[in-house]
């Protein structure tokens, strides 16, 4: 006697596909052959900046361009104040580069760029100094001389607001 096979009823979907449809959509088509066909969930890369930092940088750039265009901010303060920097430029750069070294193209933050309870140092224009790229490098290499010339705050005060009554 021959036994008749019953037709398989259509299988129901797994319960989790109905409960979490977003996960199912994300997982579809993201199969890794090296892991034996297991579904891999694609992770979002870590952001380079937080949304708050992105907003701060946008505000900073909007304020920086007109600030550098002001007549008093066109010349590099390191070039104006440091004879050692001018001597170093004469030694290391040809004469035709000197006008580029004299023009300010960047903003040096004397007290840092940190956001504190007192306020945002990144946006505090009273602590900005116009410098050229070579001048900025010189400040980083010669911190003691930069402090003496007033291009950098005192040691231990970086990324902090000055105490009341001092400048």
C-alpha positions as CSV (number, residue, x, y, z in Angstrom):
1,X,0.0,0.0,0.0
2,X,1.2,3.4,-0.9
3,X,1.2,6.2,1.6
4,X,0.2,9.5,0.2
5,X,2.4,12.4,1.3
6,X,0.7,15.4,2.7
7,X,1.7,18.7,1.1
8,X,3.6,21.0,3.4
9,X,1.6,23.9,4.4
10,X,3.4,27.2,3.8
11,X,5.7,27.9,6.6
12,X,5.0,30.9,8.7
13,X,7.7,33.6,9.1
14,X,9.7,33.7,12.2
15,X,8.1,35.7,15.0
16,X,11.0,38.1,15.2
17,X,10.5,39.3,11.6
18,X,7.0,40.5,12.5
19,X,8.1,42.1,15.8
20,X,11.3,43.8,14.6
21,X,10.7,44.6,10.9
22,X,13.4,47.3,10.8
23,X,16.1,44.8,11.8
24,X,14.9,42.5,9.1
25,X,15.2,45.2,6.5
26,X,18.7,46.0,7.7
27,X,19.8,42.4,7.7
28,X,18.5,41.5,4.2
29,X,21.2,41.2,1.7
30,X,24.0,41.6,4.2
31,X,25.2,38.0,4.2
32,X,28.9,37.3,4.8
33,X,30.1,34.1,3.0
34,X,33.2,33.8,5.2
35,X,31.1,33.4,8.4
36,X,29.1,30.5,6.9
37,X,26.2,32.6,5.7
38,X,25.5,34.3,9.0
39,X,23.8,37.6,8.8
40,X,26.0,40.5,9.7
41,X,24.5,43.8,11.0
42,X,26.2,46.7,9.4
43,X,27.4,49.2,12.0
44,X,27.4,52.9,11.5
45,X,31.0,54.3,11.6
46,X,31.9,56.5,14.5
47,X,31.4,60.1,13.7
48,X,34.5,62.3,13.4
49,X,32.7,65.1,15.2
50,X,29.8,65.3,17.5
51,X,26.9,67.4,16.3
52,X,27.8,70.0,18.9
53,X,31.4,70.2,17.7
54,X,30.2,70.4,14.1
55,X,28.0,73.4,15.1
56,X,30.8,75.1,17.0
57,X,33.2,74.7,14.0
58,X,30.6,76.1,11.6
59,X,30.2,79.2,13.9
60,X,33.9,79.5,14.2
61,X,34.6,79.5,10.4
62,X,31.8,82.0,9.9
63,X,33.5,84.3,12.4
64,X,37.1,83.6,11.3
65,X,36.9,84.7,7.7
66,X,35.8,88.3,8.3
67,X,38.1,88.5,11.3
68,X,41.1,87.7,9.2
69,X,40.0,90.2,6.6
70,X,40.1,93.1,9.1
71,X,43.2,95.4,8.5
72,X,44.6,94.9,12.0
73,X,44.5,91.1,11.5
74,X,46.2,90.9,8.1
75,X,49.8,90.6,9.3
76,X,51.3,87.7,11.2
77,X,51.9,88.7,14.8
78,X,54.9,86.3,15.1
79,X,56.6,88.1,12.2
80,X,55.9,91.5,13.9
81,X,57.0,90.5,17.4
82,X,59.8,88.0,17.0
83,X,63.2,88.8,15.6
84,X,64.2,85.1,16.1
85,X,61.4,84.1,13.8
86,X,62.4,86.6,11.1
87,X,66.0,85.4,11.4
88,X,64.8,81.8,11.1
89,X,62.8,82.7,8.0
90,X,65.8,84.4,6.4
91,X,67.8,81.2,7.0
92,X,65.2,78.7,5.9
93,X,63.0,80.4,3.3
94,X,64.0,82.1,0.0
95,X,63.3,85.8,-0.1
96,X,60.3,85.5,-2.5
97,X,58.5,83.5,0.3
98,X,58.8,86.3,2.9
99,X,55.5,88.1,1.9
100,X,53.6,84.9,2.5
101,X,55.3,84.5,5.9
102,X,54.2,88.1,6.8
103,X,50.5,87.6,5.9
104,X,48.2,86.0,8.4
105,X,46.3,83.0,7.1
106,X,45.4,81.3,10.4
107,X,44.1,82.0,13.8
108,X,46.2,81.1,16.8
109,X,44.2,80.5,20.0
110,X,46.3,81.9,22.9
111,X,44.2,80.2,25.6
112,X,43.1,77.1,23.7
113,X,39.8,76.1,22.1
114,X,38.0,74.2,24.8
115,X,34.4,74.6,25.8
116,X,34.1,75.3,29.5
117,X,31.4,76.3,31.9
118,X,32.5,79.9,31.6
119,X,32.1,79.9,27.8
120,X,33.6,78.6,24.6
121,X,37.2,79.5,24.1
122,X,37.0,78.5,20.4
123,X,34.7,81.5,19.7
124,X,36.3,84.0,22.1
125,X,37.9,86.5,19.8
126,X,39.7,88.3,22.5
127,X,42.1,85.4,22.6
128,X,42.7,85.0,18.9
129,X,46.0,86.0,17.3
130,X,46.5,86.3,13.5
131,X,49.5,84.2,12.4
132,X,50.9,82.7,9.2
133,X,51.3,78.9,8.9
134,X,55.1,79.2,9.6
135,X,54.4,81.5,12.5
136,X,52.0,78.9,14.0
137,X,54.6,76.2,13.7
138,X,57.2,78.5,15.3
139,X,54.8,79.1,18.3
140,X,54.5,75.3,18.7
141,X,58.3,74.8,18.6
142,X,59.2,77.8,20.8
143,X,56.6,77.9,23.6
144,X,58.7,79.7,26.2
145,X,59.6,82.5,23.7
146,X,56.0,82.7,22.5
147,X,54.9,83.1,26.2
148,X,57.4,85.9,26.6
149,X,56.1,87.7,23.5
150,X,52.4,87.3,24.7
151,X,51.5,84.8,21.9
152,X,50.7,82.1,24.4
153,X,49.1,82.0,27.9
154,X,51.1,81.1,30.9
155,X,51.9,77.4,31.6
156,X,49.0,75.7,33.3
157,X,46.4,78.2,32.1
158,X,45.8,76.7,28.6
159,X,42.2,75.7,27.9
160,X,41.0,77.8,30.9
161,X,39.4,81.2,31.2
162,X,41.5,83.7,33.0
163,X,40.7,84.4,36.6
164,X,38.8,87.6,37.2
165,X,41.0,90.7,37.5
166,X,43.9,89.2,35.3
167,X,44.5,89.3,31.6
